[in-house]
Amino acid sequence: MNEETKAGPHVAILGLGPSLDQYLEITKRLGGRHQFCDETWAINALGDVFACDLIFHMDDVRIQEIRAKAKPESNIAAMLKWIKHSQIPVITSRAHPDYPALAEFPLQDVLNHLGHDYFNSTAAYAIAFAIHMGAEQISIFGMDFTYPNVHDAEKGRACVEFWLGQAHARGVKINLPATTTLMDSCYPRTSRLYGYDTLDIGFDVQPDGVLKLEFTPRDTLPTAEQIEALYDHSAPVARQHLGTKEAS
């Protein structure tokens, strides 16, 4: 891939989690993906499922071939078949002559540009690449990692959120579906502000873009049981908020 190439102003990156369905809903309502974003980047097997401009598969195909040989009927084996003949560039860790579409991630350039060597998932590489390539807006779908009311988690959420923070700090606009747990987006805005359990907070964006907050003391405070349930991390909780009135 040409290092001089710049990303489109608005890049949508698709992961394999359940909030991916929001990308499908948005783009089909708009009549096509380019009505929503300039480019769509897909991770792993999604490159053969959704129309996209770039695919990320950071696993070395040499490793994946070992897995595929051990389990020839697996999804890994199926994925390697189409990657070998892909007409869409596939960003990976190391190119391979049998897979012409593979293009190596510009790790040295990205590290020198962004200054952090923290990548524990393909999703994190894709976000960092979007920053490096000059995206002005990044929309994330299907990068959920944790799930409401399920006391389990997939590796990688912290790294993805770190790189989203890096993007935001560089002036990149971040969009997340309301159904994802990433950055606690599936919870009400007031639930994402720790410590304000005795106040209702109103959010009002002024015409000049300045955010004004209105604080209203609550008439009813939570019970001791409700409070302790929130602090108990040994089991999943349905809500991360103690109040009765929630802002959307």
VOLUMLO-344345 format. One record per residue (C-alpha): residue number from 1; x, y, z; chain; residue in three letters. Coordinates in nm, 4 decimals, always signed. Example, Ala and Ser with C-alpha at 12.3 -4.5 7.8 and 13.67 -1.06 7.14 Angstrom:
BEGIN
[1 [+1.2300 -0.4500 +0.7800] "A" "ALA"]
[2 [+1.3670 -0.1060 +0.7140] "A" "SER"]
END
This chain:
BEGIN
[1 [+0.0000 +0.0000 +0.0000] "A" "MET"]
[2 [+0.1352 +0.3420 -0.0925] "A" "ASN"]
[3 [+0.2468 +0.5252 +0.2220] "A" "GLU"]
[4 [+0.1574 +0.8566 +0.0576] "A" "GLU"]
[5 [-0.2057 +0.7517 +0.0297] "A" "THR"]
[6 [-0.4335 +0.9261 +0.2793] "A" "LYS"]
[7 [-0.7404 +0.7804 +0.4423] "A" "ALA"]
[8 [-1.0796 +0.9239 +0.3544] "A" "GLY"]
[9 [-1.2063 +1.1931 +0.5929] "A" "PRO"]
[10 [-1.4582 +0.9516 +0.7521] "A" "HIS"]
[11 [-1.3507 +0.5901 +0.8063] "A" "VAL"]
[12 [-1.5819 +0.3199 +0.9441] "A" "ALA"]
[13 [-1.4013 +0.0233 +1.1010] "A" "ILE"]
[14 [-1.5957 -0.3012 +1.1387] "A" "LEU"]
[15 [-1.5246 -0.5584 +1.4098] "A" "GLY"]
[16 [-1.6974 -0.8886 +1.4724] "A" "LEU"]
[17 [-1.8989 -0.8012 +1.7837] "A" "GLY"]
[18 [-2.2796 -0.7669 +1.8039] "A" "PRO"]
[19 [-2.2875 -0.3872 +1.7617] "A" "SER"]
[20 [-2.1819 -0.4490 +1.4006] "A" "LEU"]
[21 [-2.5522 -0.4742 +1.3196] "A" "ASP"]
[22 [-2.5815 -0.0983 +1.3702] "A" "GLN"]
[23 [-2.3534 -0.0369 +1.0711] "A" "TYR"]
[24 [-2.5808 -0.2534 +0.8586] "A" "LEU"]
[25 [-2.8907 -0.0682 +0.9804] "A" "GLU"]
[26 [-2.7401 +0.2753 +0.9167] "A" "ILE"]
[27 [-2.5978 +0.2044 +0.5728] "A" "THR"]
[28 [-2.9022 +0.0240 +0.4374] "A" "LYS"]
[29 [-3.1307 +0.3068 +0.5547] "A" "ARG"]
[30 [-2.9073 +0.5601 +0.3797] "A" "LEU"]
[31 [-2.9025 +0.3587 +0.0584] "A" "GLY"]
[32 [-2.5353 +0.2605 +0.0655] "A" "GLY"]
[33 [-2.2204 +0.2775 +0.2697] "A" "ARG"]
[34 [-2.0784 +0.5819 +0.0939] "A" "HIS"]
[35 [-2.3755 +0.7855 +0.2102] "A" "GLN"]
[36 [-2.2433 +0.7253 +0.5618] "A" "PHE"]
[37 [-1.8648 +0.7211 +0.5321] "A" "CYS"]
[38 [-1.5855 +0.7677 +0.2810] "A" "ASP"]
[39 [-1.4160 +0.4351 +0.3476] "A" "GLU"]
[40 [-1.5067 +0.1077 +0.5187] "A" "THR"]
[41 [-1.2334 -0.1037 +0.6749] "A" "TRP"]
[42 [-1.3147 -0.4616 +0.7786] "A" "ALA"]
[43 [-1.1408 -0.6884 +1.0259] "A" "ILE"]
[44 [-1.0611 -1.0519 +0.9468] "A" "ASN"]
[45 [-1.3490 -1.2571 +0.7998] "A" "ALA"]
[46 [-1.5672 -0.9481 +0.7563] "A" "LEU"]
[47 [-1.3552 -0.8631 +0.4550] "A" "GLY"]
[48 [-1.5453 -1.1315 +0.2648] "A" "ASP"]
[49 [-1.8833 -1.0368 +0.4110] "A" "VAL"]
[50 [-1.9077 -0.6578 +0.3711] "A" "PHE"]
[51 [-1.8096 -0.4340 +0.0834] "A" "ALA"]
[52 [-1.4960 -0.2590 +0.2035] "A" "CYS"]
[53 [-1.1910 -0.0637 +0.0935] "A" "ASP"]
[54 [-0.9350 -0.2216 +0.3228] "A" "LEU"]
[55 [-0.9074 -0.5399 +0.5304] "A" "ILE"]
[56 [-0.7049 -0.5869 +0.8474] "A" "PHE"]
[57 [-0.5719 -0.9310 +0.9361] "A" "HIS"]
[58 [-0.2663 -0.8809 +1.1539] "A" "MET"]
[59 [-0.2111 -1.2516 +1.2223] "A" "ASP"]
[60 [+0.0786 -1.3851 +1.0159] "A" "ASP"]
[61 [-0.0669 -1.6181 +0.7520] "A" "VAL"]
[62 [+0.2167 -1.8598 +0.8278] "A" "ARG"]
[63 [+0.0682 -1.9084 +1.1739] "A" "ILE"]
[64 [-0.2825 -1.9250 +1.0338] "A" "GLN"]
[65 [-0.1764 -2.1937 +0.7863] "A" "GLU"]
[66 [-0.0603 -2.4114 +1.0748] "A" "ILE"]
[67 [-0.4002 -2.3684 +1.2396] "A" "ARG"]
[68 [-0.5821 -2.4351 +0.9135] "A" "ALA"]
[69 [-0.3826 -2.7529 +0.8479] "A" "LYS"]
[70 [-0.4761 -2.8836 +1.1922] "A" "ALA"]
[71 [-0.8430 -2.7995 +1.1354] "A" "LYS"]
[72 [-0.9135 -2.7887 +0.7594] "A" "PRO"]
[73 [-1.2863 -2.7333 +0.8121] "A" "GLU"]
[74 [-1.2367 -2.4362 +1.0435] "A" "SER"]
[75 [-1.3238 -2.0728 +0.9828] "A" "ASN"]
[76 [-0.9506 -1.9963 +0.9704] "A" "ILE"]
[77 [-0.9037 -2.2348 +0.6788] "A" "ALA"]
[78 [-1.2006 -2.0814 +0.4987] "A" "ALA"]
[79 [-1.0674 -1.7313 +0.5547] "A" "MET"]
[80 [-0.7241 -1.8128 +0.4142] "A" "LEU"]
[81 [-0.8839 -1.9364 +0.0913] "A" "LYS"]
[82 [-1.0372 -1.6014 +0.0064] "A" "TRP"]
[83 [-0.7484 -1.3934 +0.1433] "A" "ILE"]
[84 [-0.5204 -1.5725 -0.1028] "A" "LYS"]
[85 [-0.7281 -1.4361 -0.3922] "A" "HIS"]
[86 [-0.8524 -1.1089 -0.2413] "A" "SER"]
[87 [-0.8788 -0.8105 -0.4730] "A" "GLN"]
[88 [-0.8880 -0.5788 -0.1707] "A" "ILE"]
[89 [-0.5633 -0.4895 +0.0103] "A" "PRO"]
[90 [-0.5163 -0.6820 +0.3347] "A" "VAL"]
[91 [-0.3040 -0.5117 +0.6006] "A" "ILE"]
[92 [-0.1027 -0.7654 +0.7996] "A" "THR"]
[93 [+0.2146 -0.8063 +1.0029] "A" "SER"]
[94 [+0.4219 -0.9821 +0.7353] "A" "ARG"]
[95 [+0.3618 -1.0255 +0.3636] "A" "ALA"]
[96 [+0.3706 -1.3631 +0.1911] "A" "HIS"]
[97 [+0.4354 -1.4336 -0.1792] "A" "PRO"]
[98 [+0.1409 -1.6740 -0.2013] "A" "ASP"]
[99 [-0.0996 -1.4011 -0.0868] "A" "TYR"]
[100 [-0.0631 -1.1087 -0.3297] "A" "PRO"]
[101 [-0.3142 -0.8834 -0.1505] "A" "ALA"]
[102 [-0.1133 -0.8728 +0.1728] "A" "LEU"]
[103 [+0.0462 -0.5383 +0.2583] "A" "ALA"]
[104 [+0.2633 -0.4964 +0.5641] "A" "GLU"]
[105 [+0.1511 -0.2643 +0.8405] "A" "PHE"]
[106 [+0.3931 +0.0339 +0.8465] "A" "PRO"]
[107 [+0.4887 -0.0307 +1.2078] "A" "LEU"]
[108 [+0.8036 +0.1807 +1.2132] "A" "GLN"]
[109 [+0.6288 +0.4817 +1.0612] "A" "ASP"]
[110 [+0.3284 +0.4500 +1.2921] "A" "VAL"]
[111 [+0.5460 +0.4227 +1.6033] "A" "LEU"]
[112 [+0.7501 +0.7241 +1.5014] "A" "ASN"]
[113 [+0.4338 +0.9205 +1.4252] "A" "HIS"]
[114 [+0.2125 +0.8201 +1.7174] "A" "LEU"]
[115 [+0.4742 +0.7305 +1.9755] "A" "GLY"]
[116 [+0.3187 +0.4247 +2.1436] "A" "HIS"]
[117 [+0.3938 +0.0543 +2.0943] "A" "ASP"]
[118 [+0.0731 -0.0799 +2.2468] "A" "TYR"]
[119 [-0.1173 -0.3091 +2.0095] "A" "PHE"]
[120 [-0.2797 -0.6249 +2.1445] "A" "ASN"]
[121 [-0.5446 -0.6734 +1.8772] "A" "SER"]
[122 [-0.6066 -0.6224 +1.5079] "A" "THR"]
[123 [-0.8723 -0.3640 +1.5981] "A" "ALA"]
[124 [-0.6161 -0.1466 +1.7760] "A" "ALA"]
[125 [-0.3856 -0.1549 +1.4733] "A" "TYR"]
[126 [-0.6733 -0.0480 +1.2474] "A" "ALA"]
[127 [-0.7576 +0.2547 +1.4641] "A" "ILE"]
[128 [-0.3938 +0.3610 +1.4869] "A" "ALA"]
[129 [-0.3602 +0.3226 +1.1094] "A" "PHE"]
[130 [-0.6632 +0.5484 +1.0571] "A" "ALA"]
[131 [-0.5023 +0.8146 +1.2777] "A" "ILE"]
[132 [-0.1701 +0.7765 +1.0973] "A" "HIS"]
[133 [-0.3343 +0.8029 +0.7557] "A" "MET"]
[134 [-0.5116 +1.1268 +0.8400] "A" "GLY"]
[135 [-0.8734 +1.0264 +0.9037] "A" "ALA"]
[136 [-1.0781 +1.3147 +1.0426] "A" "GLU"]
[137 [-1.3632 +1.0996 +1.1700] "A" "GLN"]
[138 [-1.3668 +0.7345 +1.2806] "A" "ILE"]
[139 [-1.6825 +0.5296 +1.3344] "A" "SER"]
[140 [-1.6434 +0.2030 +1.5238] "A" "ILE"]
[141 [-1.8804 -0.0941 +1.4977] "A" "PHE"]
[142 [-1.8549 -0.4452 +1.6401] "A" "GLY"]
[143 [-1.5727 -0.3751 +1.8859] "A" "MET"]
[144 [-1.7585 -0.4631 +2.2044] "A" "ASP"]
[145 [-1.5251 -0.6854 +2.4095] "A" "PHE"]
[146 [-1.7543 -0.6819 +2.7146] "A" "THR"]
[147 [-2.1304 -0.7292 +2.7259] "A" "TYR"]
[148 [-2.4007 -0.5981 +2.9616] "A" "PRO"]
[149 [-2.5041 -0.8519 +3.2263] "A" "ASN"]
[150 [-2.2345 -1.0976 +3.1185] "A" "VAL"]
[151 [-1.9469 -1.1328 +3.3633] "A" "HIS"]
[152 [-1.6905 -1.2136 +3.0979] "A" "ASP"]
[153 [-1.4677 -1.0143 +2.8665] "A" "ALA"]
[154 [-1.2565 -1.0519 +2.5573] "A" "GLU"]
[155 [-0.8991 -0.9265 +2.5524] "A" "LYS"]
[156 [-0.8406 -0.5929 +2.3845] "A" "GLY"]
[157 [-1.0921 -0.3378 +2.5093] "A" "ARG"]
[158 [-0.8391 -0.1257 +2.6990] "A" "ALA"]
[159 [-0.6061 -0.1070 +2.3999] "A" "CYS"]
[160 [-0.8841 -0.0050 +2.1617] "A" "VAL"]
[161 [-1.0065 +0.2616 +2.4049] "A" "GLU"]
[162 [-0.6495 +0.3859 +2.4455] "A" "PHE"]
[163 [-0.6201 +0.4396 +2.0711] "A" "TRP"]
[164 [-0.9609 +0.6047 +2.0536] "A" "LEU"]
[165 [-0.8340 +0.8424 +2.3216] "A" "GLY"]
[166 [-0.5257 +0.9083 +2.1110] "A" "GLN"]
[167 [-0.7494 +0.9825 +1.8135] "A" "ALA"]
[168 [-0.9684 +1.2197 +2.0145] "A" "HIS"]
[169 [-0.6614 +1.4000 +2.1512] "A" "ALA"]
[170 [-0.5512 +1.4617 +1.7923] "A" "ARG"]
[171 [-0.8832 +1.6171 +1.6956] "A" "GLY"]
[172 [-1.0371 +1.3114 +1.5297] "A" "VAL"]
[173 [-1.4126 +1.2817 +1.5793] "A" "LYS"]
[174 [-1.5159 +0.9445 +1.7241] "A" "ILE"]
[175 [-1.8559 +0.7814 +1.6629] "A" "ASN"]
[176 [-1.9749 +0.4752 +1.8549] "A" "LEU"]
[177 [-2.3040 +0.2818 +1.8279] "A" "PRO"]
[178 [-2.5385 +0.3162 +2.1234] "A" "ALA"]
[179 [-2.5414 -0.0619 +2.1650] "A" "THR"]
[180 [-2.1707 -0.1098 +2.2352] "A" "THR"]
[181 [-2.0085 -0.1320 +2.5777] "A" "THR"]
[182 [-1.6964 +0.0305 +2.4322] "A" "LEU"]
[183 [-1.6393 +0.3509 +2.6305] "A" "MET"]
[184 [-1.9631 +0.2584 +2.8147] "A" "ASP"]
[185 [-2.1628 +0.3914 +2.5192] "A" "SER"]
[186 [-2.4581 +0.1627 +2.5891] "A" "CYS"]
[187 [-2.5207 +0.3361 +2.9230] "A" "TYR"]
[188 [-2.6891 +0.6766 +2.9704] "A" "PRO"]
[189 [-2.4621 +0.9801 +2.9771] "A" "ARG"]
[190 [-2.5164 +1.0350 +3.3489] "A" "THR"]
[191 [-2.4084 +0.6755 +3.4171] "A" "SER"]
[192 [-2.0716 +0.7525 +3.2615] "A" "ARG"]
[193 [-1.9989 +1.0242 +3.5183] "A" "LEU"]
[194 [-1.8797 +0.8518 +3.8344] "A" "TYR"]
[195 [-1.9793 +1.0079 +4.1647] "A" "GLY"]
[196 [-2.2942 +1.2007 +4.0646] "A" "TYR"]
[197 [-2.5480 +0.9541 +4.2038] "A" "ASP"]
[198 [-2.7423 +1.2137 +4.4050] "A" "THR"]
[199 [-2.7820 +1.4540 +4.1142] "A" "LEU"]
[200 [-2.9682 +1.4577 +3.7845] "A" "ASP"]
[201 [-2.7530 +1.6191 +3.5171] "A" "ILE"]
[202 [-2.8972 +1.7986 +3.2177] "A" "GLY"]
[203 [-2.6793 +1.8341 +2.9087] "A" "PHE"]
[204 [-2.7396 +2.1396 +2.6901] "A" "ASP"]
[205 [-2.5163 +2.2161 +2.3933] "A" "VAL"]
[206 [-2.5201 +2.5883 +2.3166] "A" "GLN"]
[207 [-2.5278 +2.7264 +1.9589] "A" "PRO"]
[208 [-2.1556 +2.8026 +1.9886] "A" "ASP"]
[209 [-2.0857 +2.4393 +2.0773] "A" "GLY"]
[210 [-2.0174 +2.4995 +2.4469] "A" "VAL"]
[211 [-2.1705 +2.2396 +2.6768] "A" "LEU"]
[212 [-2.3768 +2.3692 +2.9675] "A" "LYS"]
[213 [-2.4688 +2.1393 +3.2551] "A" "LEU"]
[214 [-2.7674 +2.1722 +3.4881] "A" "GLU"]
[215 [-2.7469 +1.9943 +3.8246] "A" "PHE"]
[216 [-3.0674 +1.9025 +4.0061] "A" "THR"]
[217 [-3.0548 +1.7251 +4.3454] "A" "PRO"]
[218 [-3.2574 +1.4043 +4.3534] "A" "ARG"]
[219 [-3.5501 +1.3725 +4.5897] "A" "ASP"]
[220 [-3.4871 +1.0023 +4.6494] "A" "THR"]
[221 [-3.1509 +0.8459 +4.7264] "A" "LEU"]
[222 [-3.0598 +0.4825 +4.6591] "A" "PRO"]
[223 [-3.0903 +0.2147 +4.9228] "A" "THR"]
[224 [-2.7885 +0.0539 +5.0838] "A" "ALA"]
[225 [-2.8546 -0.2626 +4.8825] "A" "GLU"]
[226 [-2.8565 -0.0700 +4.5549] "A" "GLN"]
[227 [-2.5312 +0.1027 +4.6454] "A" "ILE"]
[228 [-2.3528 -0.2185 +4.7431] "A" "GLU"]
[229 [-2.4763 -0.3941 +4.4278] "A" "ALA"]
[230 [-2.3033 -0.1287 +4.2188] "A" "LEU"]
[231 [-1.9738 -0.1741 +4.4027] "A" "TYR"]
[232 [-1.9926 -0.5540 +4.3825] "A" "ASP"]
[233 [-1.7816 -0.6633 +4.0854] "A" "HIS"]
[234 [-1.8116 -1.0355 +4.1553] "A" "SER"]
[235 [-2.1233 -1.0582 +3.9366] "A" "ALA"]
[236 [-2.2660 -0.8647 +3.6418] "A" "PRO"]
[237 [-2.5041 -0.5772 +3.7073] "A" "VAL"]
[238 [-2.7892 -0.4694 +3.4852] "A" "ALA"]
[239 [-2.7347 -0.0963 +3.5296] "A" "ARG"]
[240 [-2.4364 +0.1181 +3.6146] "A" "GLN"]
[241 [-2.6475 +0.3960 +3.7619] "A" "HIS"]
[242 [-2.8232 +0.4445 +4.0951] "A" "LEU"]
[243 [-3.0739 +0.7097 +3.9993] "A" "GLY"]
[244 [-3.4281 +0.6933 +3.8715] "A" "THR"]
[245 [-3.4118 +0.9716 +3.6134] "A" "LYS"]
[246 [-3.1635 +0.9191 +3.3297] "A" "GLU"]
[247 [-3.0529 +1.1449 +3.0504] "A" "ALA"]
[248 [-3.0202 +0.9911 +2.7058] "A" "SER"]
END
